[in-house]
Amino acid sequence: MDNDTDIPHRKRGMVFLGIASFMLILGETVLRHSLGKVPFVIYWMVCFIFTALAILFSFLDVAGVQRQARAQQRELLEKTIGEIVRQKEAKRGGSKPG
């Protein structure tokens, strides 16, 4: 029982994480010495924003997975209780003298 809303959260999170990772590698290698003070701060703030977005979407994904698990547990419990009631009624019906 896959939830269609989980996949876009996962994809967006992966995209933001990929961008943040790319910016981290680029900032630590190629741009390390070429950025001035203000561009340096702006660059790393943008990288931080992408990282925060990746974290946000991972939390949304976890919340969706938990919601799905609760729904499945509720469904299983209702199904099990229904089965127990059905078996109990079948036993009563079979044990009554006719």
Summary of the structure (lengths in Angstrom):
residues: 98
radius of gyration: 26.5
end to end distance: 45.0
largest distance: 94.7
contacts: 227
relative contact order: 0.12
helix: 84%
strand: 0%
